[in-house]
Amino acid sequence: MPTDPSVLVIEDDAETRRLMRRVLEDAGFEVVTEASGQRGLACLAHQPVDCVLVDYRLLDMDGLSCLREIRAGHPHLPAIMVTGAGSQEVAVEAMKLGATDYVVKHRAYLRTVPGIVRAALGRSRLREGHAERARGERATPAAADEVRERYRRRGIIGDSEALARVVWNADRVARSSVSVLIEGETGTGKELLAQAIHAESPRAGGPFRAQNCAALPESLLESELFGHVRGAFTGAERARPGLFVEADGGTLFLDEVEEMSPAMQAMLLRVLQDGVVRPIGGGAERHVDVRVVAATNRSLETAERRGAFRSDLLYRLRGFVIRLPPLRERREDVAPLAARFLARWTAIEGVATGGFDPRTLACLASYSWPGNVRELEHEIHRLVLCTDPGRRITPDLLPPEILMAAPQGDDRPLREIVREVEAATIEARLRRHRYHRARTARSLGVTREWLWAKMRKLGLGGRGPDADHDDDEPARERSHEPARDQDEPRRGRHAEHGRARVAAVEETRERTRERVSEHRAGHEPEPDERVVEREAADQRERQHREQASHDEEARERAAKTVAGLVLIDERDGRPADGGGRARDAGDEPGAEEAARGRHDAQPRRADGDAEERGRADQQIEGAGRQRRKKEGADVRSRDATGERPADGSHVEPDAIPARHQEREREPRDQHRPRHQRRIDQDE
């Protein structure tokens, strides 16, 4: 028959010893009391006890020195330091020396002593269980499987050794009322483990409440945890009990406890230490019996060293620490977790799939999963939505980052590996864009022709049932028929033409971006429409300048030709008349017939005349060059204003023969033979 736990109380004040004895005996403990530290150490030497309560202020020595002696002779004995109010530094120092817990003396501290002693004894039994497990004195395989199955029903799924240790620790600590601190990265399932601990504990019949400390500001978090009375603050139209009162007799889970402000940490410490809460705006305190399970995704020891977290609260919360490993450290659990999530989401979405392809499970197990179990569940949900009914989940449905993480254990050449990755990437992108090749090509950053050629090469010519057709793709593509071999040259020409058009458009866009950047460097930004209009205006101005240059050249050629013809007429014996005007063929009666007859008589000049004309043209050309060098830009200005030169070199139109005037008026005839132009004029 098991005996009651024994407690040694080392206290120099007789009244305090009496009160502690009565409280502990009423709670079912056997109590031994001593008035000094030396007598307490002597008692431990010949009378084993289960727990020791040591007062800080003793007659012969201080409590810290007595605690050192106890730890030296009994390293595994639970020891609790009793300090006065306002001496938290002493309590922290005692915890560093190996104290299991501490008690602060206040008006109602005796009421909390039995609970603190039970918690210390519970932690001691857990440490003994760890030692037994390390020595191999563990439960039978059937019992271990039974524990794992119970927690599997609670949602803790996995076959790894790391998760087996977590389940074993959770099952041990669930039987006691000690506070638990769960450490783990985001998404590892800390709240799910807290629910499993509550469900397997004696408090399973009580309520379970959870609160994320980072989700609310300080004022709202205080009201949420401790409650408030009506009218305590603006908007408090009715009283609220608070989560501590709601979880009385059960478990309260506090997630991201490191985000609490220093003021909230002090309030939480008082509740954990005294077991009483006071609502905001209220004066009456209420005793509560709540087990606190805290969770953090960062190191509280690091926060305590920085001064961001209270040391005494840290020692209160970490009564028993459970580290939940991330998913990358227990890859054996990926497959059972994926199967569990697949069954859940297929039932929710109403989609029947053919299960996982073995290659898909290998890819999932090789990925690091930064978001841990939560990220895995979201990925399985996405795969369920992307899989056709009745089809197995193949690796081509996985995102590229998971495919890239998959190890390649075979000896395939690099070409085949690249081909498989390309096929998976293109297939996934086609599904995302509902097999619309134009949008798929844009998302991949390639042309549609390149994508179509790559799809034919990889054998991805099929379409989905709900595919959207491109507006301008051939009918053979819409009917799922591959292109014929004789269409390859035409497709190549079209592809080349398309690439040229794309290059031209890109060049125009780049030029526009450069001009916009230059404009923005010294001015305010202007809209793209103004930039386009300026481009068009510059183009028109360039065309106008080119046309003006061509017109100037045509005028110079006409002036040179007219000057040459005048010299030729003078050489042929047809000088200008005394009035300064050349005699026209139409000025005298019968002149036209005479000119025609002369032309008929002499249809073409001899070869000697041609040589003379060539020499005359050279002379005219040389004279024109000298005149242009001398006059420069004044020639164009006189042509524009009609001003006559001062040297009298201007030739009046009336002084030029009519046939030469006709030649000047019709510059297009200058490329026709001279005799043909004369015949047309005579006619």
C-alpha positions as CSV (number, residue, x, y, z in Angstrom):
1,M,0.0,0.0,0.0
2,P,1.6,3.3,-1.0
3,T,2.5,5.7,1.7
4,D,1.9,9.5,1.7
5,P,4.7,11.7,0.5
6,S,6.9,13.2,3.2
7,V,8.0,16.8,3.4
8,L,10.7,18.4,5.5
9,V,10.1,22.1,6.5
10,I,13.1,24.1,7.6
11,E,11.8,27.3,9.2
12,D,13.1,29.3,12.1
13,D,9.7,30.9,13.0
14,A,7.6,28.6,15.2
15,E,4.2,30.0,14.1
16,T,5.1,29.6,10.5
17,R,6.2,26.0,11.1
18,R,2.9,25.3,12.8
19,L,0.8,26.8,10.0
20,M,2.8,24.9,7.3
21,R,2.5,21.6,9.1
22,R,-1.3,22.0,9.4
23,V,-1.8,23.0,5.7
24,L,0.4,20.2,4.4
25,E,-1.1,17.5,6.7
26,D,-4.6,18.6,5.6
27,A,-3.4,18.0,2.0
28,G,-2.3,14.5,2.8
29,F,1.4,14.9,3.3
30,E,3.6,13.6,6.2
31,V,5.4,16.6,7.6
32,V,8.8,16.9,9.5
33,T,9.8,20.3,10.8
34,E,13.2,21.7,11.9
35,A,14.1,25.2,13.2
36,S,17.7,25.6,11.8
37,G,19.7,24.7,8.7
38,Q,22.2,22.5,10.5
39,R,19.4,20.5,12.1
40,G,17.6,20.2,8.8
41,L,20.7,18.8,7.1
42,A,21.2,16.3,9.9
43,C,17.6,15.2,9.6
44,L,18.2,14.5,5.9
45,A,21.2,12.4,6.7
46,H,19.2,9.8,8.6
47,Q,15.6,10.3,7.5
48,P,14.8,10.3,3.8
49,V,12.0,12.6,2.6
50,D,10.3,13.3,-0.7
51,C,10.5,17.1,-0.6
52,V,12.2,20.0,1.3
53,L,10.9,23.5,2.1
54,V,13.7,25.9,3.0
55,D,13.2,29.4,4.3
56,Y,15.6,32.0,3.0
57,R,16.2,33.6,6.5
58,L,17.5,31.1,9.0
59,L,19.2,31.6,12.4
60,D,22.5,29.8,11.6
61,M,22.8,30.2,7.8
62,D,20.9,31.7,4.9
63,G,18.6,29.6,2.8
64,L,20.9,29.7,-0.3
65,S,23.8,28.1,1.6
66,C,21.5,25.5,3.0
67,L,20.2,24.8,-0.5
68,R,23.8,24.3,-1.8
69,E,24.4,21.7,1.0
70,I,21.2,19.9,0.1
71,R,22.1,19.8,-3.6
72,A,25.5,18.5,-2.8
73,G,24.2,15.6,-0.8
74,H,20.9,14.9,-2.5
75,P,21.1,16.1,-6.1
76,H,17.7,14.7,-7.1
77,L,15.7,15.7,-4.1
78,P,13.0,18.3,-4.8
79,A,13.8,21.5,-2.9
80,I,11.5,24.6,-2.7
81,M,12.8,28.0,-1.5
82,V,10.5,30.2,0.7
83,T,11.3,33.9,0.4
84,G,9.7,37.1,1.6
85,A,7.7,39.5,-0.6
86,G,9.7,41.6,-3.0
87,S,12.7,39.3,-3.1
88,Q,12.3,37.9,-6.7
89,E,16.1,38.2,-7.1
90,V,16.6,35.6,-4.4
91,A,14.1,33.3,-6.0
92,V,15.9,33.6,-9.3
93,E,19.2,32.8,-7.7
94,A,17.7,29.8,-5.9
95,M,16.4,28.5,-9.2
96,K,19.9,28.8,-10.7
97,L,21.3,26.8,-7.7
98,G,18.9,24.0,-8.5
99,A,15.7,24.7,-6.6
100,T,12.7,23.0,-8.0
101,D,10.4,25.9,-7.3
102,Y,9.9,28.8,-4.9
103,V,7.2,30.4,-2.7
104,V,6.8,34.1,-2.0
105,K,5.3,34.9,1.4
106,H,2.2,37.0,1.3
107,R,-1.1,37.0,3.1
108,A,-2.5,34.0,1.3
109,Y,0.7,32.1,0.3
110,L,0.0,29.1,2.6
111,R,-3.0,28.2,0.4
112,T,-0.7,27.7,-2.6
113,V,2.0,25.6,-0.8
114,P,0.3,22.1,-1.2
115,G,-0.1,22.7,-5.0
116,I,3.5,23.8,-5.4
117,V,4.7,20.7,-3.5
118,R,2.6,18.4,-5.7
119,A,4.0,20.0,-8.8
120,A,7.6,19.6,-7.5
121,L,6.9,15.9,-6.8
122,G,5.4,15.4,-10.2
123,R,8.5,16.8,-11.9
124,S,10.7,14.5,-9.8
125,R,8.7,11.5,-10.9
126,L,9.1,12.6,-14.5
127,R,12.8,12.8,-14.1
128,E,12.8,9.3,-12.6
129,G,10.9,8.1,-15.6
130,H,13.5,9.6,-17.9
131,A,16.2,7.8,-16.0
132,E,14.4,4.5,-16.2
133,R,13.9,5.0,-20.0
134,A,17.6,5.7,-20.4
135,R,18.5,2.5,-18.5
136,G,16.2,0.5,-20.7
137,E,13.5,0.0,-18.1
138,R,10.7,1.0,-20.4
139,A,7.3,-0.2,-21.2
140,T,6.7,-3.3,-23.4
141,P,6.3,-2.7,-27.1
142,A,2.6,-3.4,-26.9
143,A,2.2,-0.7,-24.3
144,A,4.3,1.8,-26.4
145,D,2.1,1.0,-29.4
146,E,-1.0,1.5,-27.3
147,V,0.2,5.0,-26.2
148,R,1.1,6.0,-29.8
149,E,-2.3,4.8,-31.0
150,R,-4.1,6.9,-28.4
151,Y,-2.2,10.0,-29.5
152,R,-2.7,9.2,-33.1
153,R,-6.4,9.4,-32.5
154,R,-5.7,12.8,-31.0
155,G,-4.1,14.0,-34.3
156,I,-0.4,13.3,-33.4
157,I,0.6,11.3,-36.4
158,G,4.0,10.0,-37.3
159,D,6.3,7.0,-37.2
160,S,9.6,8.7,-36.5
161,E,11.7,8.2,-33.3
162,A,11.7,11.9,-32.6
163,L,7.9,12.0,-32.5
164,A,7.9,8.9,-30.4
165,R,9.9,10.7,-27.7
166,V,7.5,13.6,-27.9
167,V,4.5,11.3,-27.4
168,W,6.2,9.6,-24.5
169,N,6.9,12.9,-22.7
170,A,3.4,14.2,-23.3
171,D,1.9,11.0,-21.9
172,R,4.0,11.2,-18.8
173,V,3.4,14.9,-18.1
174,A,-0.4,14.6,-18.8
175,R,-0.9,12.7,-15.6
176,S,0.3,15.6,-13.4
177,S,-0.7,19.2,-13.0
178,V,2.7,20.7,-13.6
179,S,2.9,23.6,-16.1
180,V,4.2,22.7,-19.6
181,L,6.3,24.7,-22.0
182,I,6.2,23.5,-25.7
183,E,9.0,24.7,-27.9
184,G,8.8,24.4,-31.6
185,E,8.8,26.3,-34.9
186,T,5.7,27.7,-36.5
187,G,3.4,25.1,-37.9
188,T,4.7,22.1,-36.0
189,G,1.4,21.5,-34.2
190,K,2.0,22.9,-30.7
191,E,-1.6,23.6,-30.0
192,L,-2.6,20.1,-31.2
193,L,-0.1,18.6,-28.8
194,A,-1.5,20.8,-26.0
195,Q,-5.0,19.5,-26.7
196,A,-3.7,16.0,-26.6
197,I,-2.1,16.5,-23.2
198,H,-5.4,18.0,-21.9
199,A,-7.4,15.1,-23.3
200,E,-5.1,12.5,-21.7
201,S,-4.9,14.3,-18.3
202,P,-7.2,14.0,-15.3
203,R,-8.5,17.4,-16.3
204,A,-10.0,16.0,-19.5
205,G,-13.5,16.7,-18.2
206,G,-12.7,20.3,-17.7
207,P,-12.7,23.1,-20.3
208,F,-9.8,23.8,-22.7
209,R,-9.2,27.4,-23.7
210,A,-6.5,28.8,-26.1
211,Q,-5.2,32.3,-26.7
212,N,-2.5,33.6,-29.0
213,C,-0.7,36.3,-27.0
214,A,0.6,38.1,-30.2
215,A,-2.9,38.5,-31.7
216,L,-4.2,41.1,-29.3
217,P,-2.7,44.4,-27.9
218,E,-1.9,44.6,-24.2
219,S,-5.2,46.2,-23.1
220,L,-7.4,43.7,-24.9
221,L,-5.2,40.8,-23.9
222,E,-5.6,41.7,-20.2
223,S,-9.4,41.8,-20.5
224,E,-9.4,38.5,-22.5
225,L,-7.3,36.7,-19.9
226,F,-8.5,38.2,-16.6
227,G,-11.9,39.6,-17.5
228,H,-13.5,42.9,-16.6
229,V,-16.6,44.2,-14.8
230,R,-19.3,46.3,-16.4
231,G,-18.3,49.9,-17.0
232,A,-14.6,49.2,-16.4
233,F,-13.7,51.0,-19.6
234,T,-15.4,52.5,-22.6
235,G,-17.4,49.9,-24.4
236,A,-17.6,47.5,-21.4
237,E,-21.4,47.2,-21.5
238,R,-21.4,43.9,-19.6
239,A,-19.0,41.9,-17.4
240,R,-16.7,39.3,-18.8
241,P,-15.2,36.5,-16.7
242,G,-11.9,36.0,-18.6
243,L,-10.2,32.9,-19.9
244,F,-8.7,32.0,-16.6
245,V,-12.1,31.8,-15.0
246,E,-13.6,30.0,-18.0
247,A,-10.8,27.4,-17.9
248,D,-11.2,26.8,-14.1
249,G,-10.7,23.1,-13.5
250,G,-9.2,22.6,-17.0
251,T,-6.3,23.8,-19.2
252,L,-5.4,27.2,-20.6
253,F,-3.1,27.2,-23.7
254,L,-1.0,30.4,-24.2
255,D,0.6,30.5,-27.7
256,E,3.5,32.8,-28.5
257,V,3.9,33.7,-24.8
258,E,7.2,35.6,-25.6
259,E,5.1,38.4,-27.2
260,M,3.7,39.4,-23.8
261,S,4.6,42.9,-22.5
262,P,6.4,43.2,-19.1
263,A,3.2,44.3,-17.4
264,M,1.3,41.3,-18.7
265,Q,4.2,39.0,-17.6
266,A,3.9,40.3,-14.0
267,M,0.1,39.7,-14.0
268,L,0.5,36.2,-15.4
269,L,3.2,35.5,-12.8
270,R,0.8,36.5,-9.9
271,V,-1.9,34.1,-11.2
272,L,0.6,31.2,-11.5
273,Q,2.0,31.9,-8.1
274,D,-1.1,32.6,-6.1
275,G,-3.9,31.0,-8.1
276,V,-6.1,34.1,-7.9
277,V,-7.3,36.5,-10.6
278,R,-8.8,40.0,-10.3
279,P,-10.9,41.3,-13.2
280,I,-10.3,44.8,-14.6
281,G,-12.3,47.4,-12.6
282,G,-13.2,44.8,-9.9
283,G,-12.1,44.6,-6.3
284,A,-12.9,41.0,-5.5
285,E,-10.4,38.2,-6.2
286,R,-11.3,34.7,-7.4
287,H,-9.4,31.6,-6.8
288,V,-8.9,29.4,-9.9
289,D,-7.4,26.0,-10.6
290,V,-6.0,26.2,-14.1
291,R,-3.2,24.3,-15.7
292,V,-1.2,26.5,-18.0
293,V,0.4,25.1,-21.1
294,A,2.6,27.7,-22.9
295,A,4.2,27.6,-26.3
296,T,6.9,29.6,-28.0
297,N,8.6,29.5,-31.4
298,R,11.7,31.3,-30.0
299,S,14.1,30.7,-27.2
300,L,12.9,32.1,-23.9
301,E,16.3,31.8,-22.4
302,T,17.7,34.2,-25.1
303,A,14.8,36.6,-24.4
304,E,15.5,36.4,-20.6
305,R,19.2,37.2,-21.2
306,R,18.2,40.2,-23.3
307,G,15.9,41.4,-20.5
308,A,12.8,40.9,-22.7
309,F,11.3,38.1,-20.5
310,R,11.1,37.8,-16.7
311,S,13.3,35.2,-15.2
312,D,10.8,34.2,-12.4
313,L,8.0,33.8,-15.0
314,L,10.3,31.6,-17.1
315,Y,11.0,29.3,-14.2
316,R,7.2,29.1,-13.5
317,L,6.3,28.2,-17.1
318,R,9.0,25.7,-17.8
319,G,7.9,23.2,-15.2
320,F,8.2,20.6,-18.0
321,V,9.7,21.4,-21.4
322,I,8.7,19.5,-24.6
323,R,10.5,20.3,-27.8
324,L,8.5,19.5,-30.9
325,P,11.0,18.9,-33.8
326,P,10.4,20.5,-37.2
327,L,9.2,18.3,-40.1
328,R,12.6,18.3,-41.8
329,E,14.0,16.5,-38.8
330,R,11.4,13.7,-39.0
331,R,11.0,13.0,-42.7
332,E,9.5,9.6,-41.9
333,D,6.4,11.4,-40.8
334,V,5.7,13.1,-44.2
335,A,4.1,10.0,-45.8
336,P,1.6,9.2,-43.0
337,L,0.8,12.9,-42.6
338,A,0.2,13.3,-46.4
339,A,-2.1,10.2,-46.4
340,R,-4.1,11.7,-43.4
341,F,-4.5,15.1,-45.1
342,L,-5.4,13.5,-48.4
343,A,-8.2,11.5,-46.8
344,R,-9.4,14.7,-45.0
345,W,-9.5,17.0,-48.1
346,T,-10.9,14.4,-50.5
347,A,-13.8,14.0,-48.2
348,I,-14.3,17.7,-47.8
349,E,-13.9,18.6,-51.5
350,G,-15.8,15.5,-52.7
351,V,-13.0,14.5,-55.1
352,A,-12.0,10.8,-55.4
353,T,-8.3,10.4,-56.3
354,G,-6.2,7.4,-57.0
355,G,-3.7,8.1,-54.2
356,F,-0.1,9.2,-54.3
357,D,2.4,8.1,-56.9
358,P,5.5,6.7,-55.1
359,R,7.7,9.3,-56.9
360,T,5.4,12.1,-55.5
361,L,5.9,10.8,-51.9
362,A,9.6,10.7,-52.4
363,C,9.6,14.3,-53.6
364,L,7.5,15.4,-50.6
365,A,9.8,13.6,-48.2
366,S,12.9,15.3,-49.6
367,Y,11.5,18.8,-49.3
368,S,12.6,20.9,-46.2
369,W,9.1,22.3,-45.5
370,P,9.9,25.7,-43.9
371,G,6.2,25.9,-42.8
372,N,6.3,22.4,-41.4
373,V,3.0,20.5,-41.0
374,R,0.8,23.4,-41.8
375,E,2.6,24.0,-45.2
376,L,2.3,20.3,-46.0
377,E,-1.4,20.3,-45.4
378,H,-1.9,23.3,-47.6
379,E,0.1,21.6,-50.4
380,I,-2.0,18.4,-50.2
381,H,-5.1,20.5,-50.4
382,R,-3.8,22.2,-53.6
383,L,-2.9,18.8,-55.1
384,V,-6.4,17.5,-54.4
385,L,-7.9,20.5,-56.3
386,C,-5.5,20.1,-59.2
387,T,-5.9,16.3,-59.7
388,D,-8.5,15.0,-62.1
389,P,-11.0,12.6,-60.6
390,G,-9.7,9.1,-60.4
391,R,-6.2,10.0,-61.3
392,R,-3.1,9.4,-59.2
393,I,-1.2,12.4,-57.9
394,T,2.0,12.5,-60.0
395,P,5.1,14.6,-59.6
396,D,4.2,16.8,-62.5
397,L,1.5,18.4,-60.3
398,L,4.1,19.5,-57.7
399,P,5.6,23.0,-57.7
400,P,9.1,23.4,-59.1
401,E,10.7,24.2,-55.7
402,I,9.6,20.7,-54.4
403,L,10.7,19.0,-57.6
404,M,14.2,20.7,-57.4
405,A,14.6,19.4,-53.9
406,A,14.0,15.8,-54.9
407,P,17.3,13.8,-54.9
408,Q,18.3,12.1,-58.2
409,G,19.6,8.7,-57.1
410,D,19.8,7.2,-60.6
411,D,22.5,7.5,-63.2
412,R,20.4,9.3,-65.8
413,P,22.3,11.8,-68.0
414,L,21.7,15.5,-67.5
415,R,19.7,15.8,-70.7
416,E,17.0,13.4,-69.4
417,I,16.8,15.2,-66.0
418,V,16.4,18.5,-67.7
419,R,13.8,17.1,-70.0
420,E,11.8,15.7,-67.0
421,V,12.0,19.1,-65.2
422,E,10.9,21.0,-68.3
423,A,8.0,18.6,-68.9
424,A,6.8,18.9,-65.3
425,T,7.2,22.7,-65.3
426,I,5.4,23.2,-68.7
427,E,2.6,20.8,-67.7
428,A,2.0,22.5,-64.4
429,R,2.0,25.9,-66.0
430,L,-0.4,24.7,-68.7
431,R,-2.8,23.4,-66.1
432,R,-2.6,26.7,-64.2
433,H,-3.6,28.6,-67.4
434,R,-6.2,26.0,-68.5
435,Y,-4.1,24.9,-71.5
436,H,-4.1,28.4,-73.1
437,R,-0.7,28.4,-74.9
438,A,-0.5,32.1,-75.4
439,R,-0.9,32.9,-71.7
440,T,1.3,30.0,-70.8
441,A,4.1,31.2,-73.1
442,R,3.8,34.7,-71.6
443,S,4.1,33.4,-68.1
444,L,7.2,31.3,-69.0
445,G,8.8,34.3,-70.8
446,V,9.0,32.5,-74.3
447,T,7.2,32.8,-77.6
448,R,4.2,30.7,-78.4
449,E,6.0,29.1,-81.3
450,W,8.8,28.0,-79.0
451,L,6.4,26.6,-76.5
452,W,4.5,24.7,-79.2
453,A,7.7,23.2,-80.5
454,K,8.9,22.3,-77.0
455,M,5.5,20.7,-76.3
456,R,5.7,18.6,-79.5
457,K,9.2,17.6,-78.5
458,L,8.3,16.5,-75.0
459,G,5.0,14.9,-76.1
460,L,2.7,17.4,-74.3
461,G,0.4,18.0,-77.2
462,G,-2.8,17.0,-75.3
463,R,-5.4,19.5,-73.9
464,G,-7.5,19.5,-70.8
465,P,-11.3,19.3,-70.9
466,D,-11.8,22.9,-70.2
467,A,-9.0,24.4,-72.3
468,D,-9.4,27.9,-73.7
469,H,-8.4,28.0,-77.4
470,D,-6.2,30.7,-78.8
471,D,-8.1,33.0,-81.2
472,D,-5.5,32.7,-84.0
473,E,-4.2,29.1,-83.7
474,P,-4.8,26.7,-86.6
475,A,-7.7,24.3,-86.6
476,R,-5.5,21.3,-86.5
477,E,-4.2,22.4,-83.1
478,R,-7.8,22.8,-81.8
479,S,-8.6,19.2,-83.0
480,H,-5.5,17.9,-81.1
481,E,-3.8,16.9,-84.4
482,P,-0.1,17.5,-84.7
483,A,1.2,19.7,-87.5
484,R,2.3,18.0,-90.8
485,D,5.9,17.9,-92.0
486,Q,5.2,19.9,-95.1
487,D,3.9,22.8,-92.9
488,E,7.3,23.2,-91.2
489,P,8.7,25.7,-93.8
490,R,5.6,27.9,-93.5
491,R,5.7,27.7,-89.7
492,G,9.4,28.7,-89.8
493,R,8.7,31.7,-91.9
494,H,5.8,32.7,-89.6
495,A,8.0,32.2,-86.6
496,E,10.8,34.3,-88.2
497,H,8.3,37.1,-89.1
498,G,6.9,37.0,-85.6
499,R,10.3,37.2,-84.0
500,A,11.1,40.2,-86.2
501,R,7.9,41.9,-85.2
502,V,8.6,41.2,-81.5
503,A,12.1,42.6,-81.9
504,A,10.8,45.8,-83.5
505,V,8.2,46.3,-80.8
506,E,10.8,45.7,-78.1
507,E,13.2,48.2,-79.8
508,T,10.5,50.8,-79.9
509,R,9.6,50.2,-76.2
510,E,13.2,50.4,-75.2
511,R,13.7,53.7,-77.1
512,T,10.6,55.0,-75.5
513,R,11.7,53.9,-72.0
514,E,15.1,55.6,-72.6
515,R,13.5,58.9,-73.6
516,V,11.1,58.7,-70.7
517,S,14.1,58.1,-68.3
518,E,16.0,61.1,-69.8
519,H,12.9,63.2,-69.4
520,R,12.3,62.1,-65.9
521,A,16.0,62.9,-65.0
522,G,15.3,66.6,-65.3
523,H,11.5,67.1,-65.5
524,E,8.4,65.7,-64.1
525,P,7.1,62.4,-65.4
526,E,4.9,62.7,-68.5
527,P,2.3,60.1,-69.6
528,D,3.1,57.5,-72.3
529,E,0.7,59.2,-74.8
530,R,2.7,62.3,-74.9
531,V,5.9,60.3,-75.4
532,V,4.2,58.5,-78.4
533,E,3.0,61.8,-79.8
534,R,6.5,63.3,-79.5
535,E,7.9,60.2,-81.3
536,A,5.4,60.8,-84.2
537,A,6.3,64.5,-84.4
538,D,10.0,63.7,-84.5
539,Q,9.3,61.2,-87.3
540,R,7.3,63.8,-89.3
541,E,10.0,66.4,-88.8
542,R,12.7,63.9,-90.1
543,Q,10.6,63.1,-93.2
544,H,10.0,66.9,-93.8
545,R,13.8,67.5,-93.7
546,E,14.5,64.6,-96.0
547,Q,11.8,65.9,-98.5
548,A,13.3,69.4,-98.3
549,S,16.8,68.0,-99.1
550,H,15.4,66.1,-102.1
551,D,13.7,69.2,-103.4
552,E,16.8,71.3,-103.0
553,E,18.8,68.7,-104.9
554,A,16.2,68.7,-107.7
555,R,16.3,72.5,-107.9
556,E,20.0,72.5,-108.2
557,R,19.9,69.8,-110.9
558,A,17.2,71.8,-112.8
559,A,19.3,75.0,-112.6
560,K,22.4,73.2,-113.8
561,T,20.5,71.7,-116.7
562,V,18.9,75.0,-117.8
563,A,22.3,76.7,-117.7
564,G,23.8,74.0,-119.8
565,L,21.0,74.1,-122.4
566,V,21.4,77.9,-122.8
567,L,25.1,77.5,-123.5
568,I,24.3,74.7,-126.0
569,D,21.8,77.0,-127.8
570,E,24.3,79.8,-128.0
571,R,26.9,77.4,-129.4
572,D,24.4,76.2,-132.1
573,G,23.9,79.8,-133.3
574,R,20.6,80.7,-131.6
575,P,21.4,83.6,-129.3
576,A,18.9,85.5,-127.3
577,D,17.3,88.5,-129.0
578,G,17.9,92.2,-128.1
579,G,15.1,92.4,-125.6
580,G,16.8,89.8,-123.5
581,R,14.2,87.1,-124.2
582,A,14.9,83.9,-126.2
583,R,13.0,83.5,-129.3
584,D,10.3,80.9,-128.8
585,A,9.2,78.5,-131.4
586,G,5.6,79.6,-131.0
587,D,6.2,83.4,-131.3
588,E,6.3,83.6,-135.2
589,P,3.9,82.2,-137.7
590,G,5.1,78.9,-139.2
591,A,7.8,78.5,-136.5
592,E,6.4,75.3,-135.3
593,E,6.4,73.8,-138.8
594,A,9.9,75.0,-139.3
595,A,11.0,73.5,-136.0
596,R,9.4,70.2,-136.9
597,G,11.0,70.2,-140.2
598,R,14.4,71.0,-138.7
599,H,13.9,68.2,-136.3
600,D,12.9,65.9,-139.1
601,A,15.9,66.9,-141.1
602,Q,18.3,66.4,-138.2
603,P,16.8,63.7,-136.0
604,R,19.8,63.2,-133.8
605,R,23.1,64.9,-133.2
606,A,26.3,63.3,-134.4
607,D,28.9,61.7,-132.1
608,G,30.9,64.9,-132.1
609,D,28.0,66.9,-130.8
610,A,27.7,64.4,-127.9
611,E,31.3,64.9,-127.0
612,E,30.9,68.6,-127.0
613,R,27.9,68.4,-124.8
614,G,29.8,66.2,-122.3
615,R,32.6,68.8,-122.1
616,A,30.0,71.5,-121.7
617,D,28.4,69.6,-118.9
618,Q,31.7,69.2,-117.1
619,Q,32.4,72.9,-117.4
620,I,28.9,73.7,-116.1
621,E,29.4,71.3,-113.2
622,G,32.7,72.8,-112.2
623,A,31.3,76.3,-112.4
624,G,28.4,75.2,-110.2
625,R,30.7,73.9,-107.6
626,Q,32.7,77.1,-107.5
627,R,29.5,79.1,-107.2
628,R,28.2,77.0,-104.4
629,K,31.5,77.3,-102.5
630,K,31.3,81.1,-102.9
631,E,27.7,81.7,-102.2
632,G,27.1,79.0,-99.5
633,A,23.7,79.1,-97.9
634,D,22.7,82.4,-99.6
635,V,21.6,80.5,-102.7
636,R,18.8,78.7,-100.8
637,S,17.7,81.9,-99.1
638,R,17.5,83.8,-102.4
639,D,15.5,80.9,-103.9
640,A,13.1,81.0,-101.0
641,T,12.6,84.8,-101.1
642,G,12.8,85.4,-104.8
643,E,15.6,88.0,-104.4
644,R,17.9,88.5,-107.5
645,P,21.7,88.3,-107.1
646,A,23.6,91.5,-107.3
647,D,26.0,90.3,-110.0
648,G,23.2,90.0,-112.6
649,S,23.6,86.2,-113.0
650,H,19.9,85.7,-112.6
651,V,18.2,84.4,-115.8
652,E,14.7,85.5,-116.4
653,P,12.3,82.7,-117.3
654,D,11.4,84.6,-120.5
655,A,15.0,84.5,-121.6
656,I,15.0,80.7,-121.6
657,P,13.8,78.9,-124.7
658,A,10.4,77.5,-124.4
659,R,11.6,73.9,-124.7
660,H,14.0,74.5,-121.9
661,Q,11.2,76.0,-119.8
662,E,9.1,73.0,-120.4
663,R,12.0,70.8,-119.3
664,E,12.3,72.8,-116.1
665,R,8.6,72.6,-115.4
666,E,8.6,68.9,-115.9
667,P,11.6,67.6,-114.0
668,R,10.4,64.0,-114.5
669,D,11.3,64.3,-118.2
670,Q,15.0,64.8,-117.4
671,H,15.5,61.1,-117.5
672,R,14.0,60.7,-121.0
673,P,16.1,61.1,-124.2
674,R,16.4,64.7,-125.5
675,H,15.0,64.0,-128.9
676,Q,12.0,62.3,-127.4
677,R,11.3,65.3,-125.2
678,R,11.5,67.6,-128.3
679,I,9.1,65.4,-130.2
680,D,6.6,65.5,-127.4
681,Q,6.9,69.2,-127.2
682,D,6.4,69.7,-130.9
683,E,3.3,67.5,-130.8
